[in-house]
Amino acid sequence: MLAETVCSAVSAAGLGIAAITAYRKRFLAATRIAAYSLVPVGLVMTGVVQWVSGIVFKPSVWLGFGLLGVAWLLFLTTRAVERRTGGTRKERKAAAAAAQRDAVAPRASAPSLGGGPAPAAQPAAKAKAQPAPSEDFSDIEAILKKHGI
């Protein structure tokens, strides 16, 4: 009952302000003010105010809002942890299975990098891969000379 009285008083005050605004020949603004001032009375007449006041003054409703807040926080926490650990359970299982497939055999002397040359051919390949020192730094020397360093 108090809420209905307050809404009626707010509407009456708004209509008074609209009348003063219309008297000052600002009809567009007065019409807007009148529209806003009729909203509280309309809410009272439709029963929305009674429904909202029933929600606000019930402790069980506030407990429900509290539980919704806790559920929301738990959801956000699990999402954050999931993003930090690298995805869903299915993705973690797939990564673990891939890691086991790519693991080095226990008797291997060197880690297997998959499809590389035989161990005997590696020293020869390393010798061919290293260019002469003069060829390697010629570009750098040219750039340094160009800048006067």
C-alpha positions in Angstrom: 0.0 0.0 0.0 2.9 2.3 0.7 4.4 1.6 -2.7 1.2 2.5 -4.4 1.0 5.8 -2.5 4.6 6.7 -3.4 4.1 5.8 -7.1 0.9 8.0 -7.2 2.7 10.9 -5.6 5.6 10.6 -8.0 3.2 10.6 -10.9 1.3 13.6 -9.6 4.6 15.5 -9.2 5.7 14.6 -12.7 2.4 15.7 -14.2 2.7 19.0 -12.3 6.2 19.5 -13.7 4.8 18.6 -17.2 2.1 21.3 -16.8 4.7 23.9 -15.8 6.9 22.9 -18.8 3.9 23.2 -21.2 3.0 26.6 -19.7 6.6 27.7 -20.8 5.7 26.6 -24.4 8.0 23.6 -24.4 5.4 21.1 -25.5 7.7 18.3 -26.7 9.5 18.2 -23.4 6.2 18.5 -21.5 4.9 15.5 -23.4 8.0 13.4 -22.5 7.7 14.4 -18.9 4.1 13.4 -18.8 4.8 10.1 -20.4 7.5 9.3 -17.8 5.3 10.4 -15.0 2.5 8.1 -16.0 4.7 5.0 -15.9 4.6 4.5 -12.1 0.8 4.6 -12.0 0.7 2.2 -14.9 3.0 -0.2 -13.0 0.8 0.0 -9.9 -2.4 -0.7 -11.9 -0.9 -3.7 -13.7 0.3 -5.3 -10.4 4.0 -5.1 -11.2 4.7 -3.0 -8.1 3.0 -5.5 -5.8 4.9 -8.4 -7.5 8.2 -6.6 -7.1 7.5 -5.7 -3.5 6.6 -9.3 -2.8 10.0 -10.4 -4.2 12.0 -7.8 -2.3 10.6 -8.5 1.1 10.9 -12.3 1.1 14.1 -13.8 2.5 13.7 -17.0 0.4 13.9 -14.9 -2.7 17.2 -13.3 -1.5 18.5 -16.8 -0.7 17.7 -17.8 -4.3 19.5 -14.8 -5.7 22.5 -15.7 -3.4 22.5 -19.3 -4.7 22.4 -18.0 -8.3 25.4 -15.8 -7.6 27.3 -18.7 -6.1 26.5 -20.9 -9.1 27.7 -18.1 -11.4 31.0 -17.7 -9.5 31.6 -21.5 -9.6 30.9 -21.5 -13.3 33.4 -18.6 -13.9 36.0 -20.3 -11.7 35.8 -23.6 -13.6 36.0 -21.8 -16.9 39.2 -19.9 -15.8 40.8 -23.1 -14.5 39.9 -24.9 -17.8 41.5 -22.1 -19.9 44.7 -22.2 -17.8 45.1 -25.9 -18.0 44.7 -26.1 -21.7 41.2 -27.1 -22.6 38.7 -29.8 -21.9 39.2 -33.3 -20.5 39.0 -34.7 -24.1 41.8 -32.4 -25.3 44.0 -33.2 -22.3 43.6 -37.0 -23.0 44.4 -36.5 -26.6 47.6 -34.5 -25.7 48.6 -37.2 -23.2 48.1 -40.0 -25.8 50.1 -38.0 -28.4 52.9 -37.5 -25.8 53.1 -41.2 -25.2 53.3 -42.0 -28.9 56.1 -39.5 -29.4 58.1 -40.7 -26.4 61.7 -41.9 -26.8 62.3 -45.6 -26.6 63.9 -46.7 -23.3 67.0 -48.3 -25.0 67.7 -45.5 -27.4 71.0 -43.7 -27.0 69.8 -40.5 -28.6 66.3 -39.1 -28.8 64.4 -40.0 -31.9 63.4 -36.9 -33.8 61.3 -38.9 -36.3 62.6 -39.9 -39.8 66.0 -38.4 -39.5 69.2 -39.7 -41.1 71.0 -42.7 -39.6 73.4 -42.0 -36.7 76.4 -42.9 -38.8 75.5 -40.3 -41.4 75.0 -37.5 -39.0 78.7 -36.3 -38.7 79.0 -36.1 -42.4 75.8 -34.1 -42.7 77.0 -31.7 -40.0 80.3 -31.1 -41.8 78.4 -30.3 -45.1 75.9 -28.0 -43.4 78.4 -25.6 -41.9 79.4 -22.9 -44.4 82.8 -21.3 -44.4 83.1 -18.5 -41.8 83.9 -15.8 -44.5 80.7 -16.5 -46.4 78.5 -16.6 -43.3 79.4 -13.0 -42.1 79.9 -11.3 -45.4 76.4 -9.8 -45.4 76.7 -8.6 -41.9 80.1 -7.0 -42.6 78.6 -5.2 -45.6 75.8 -3.8 -43.5 78.2 -2.6 -40.8 80.5 -1.0 -43.3 77.5 0.7 -44.9 76.6 2.3 -41.6 80.2 3.2 -40.7 80.6 0.8 -37.9 
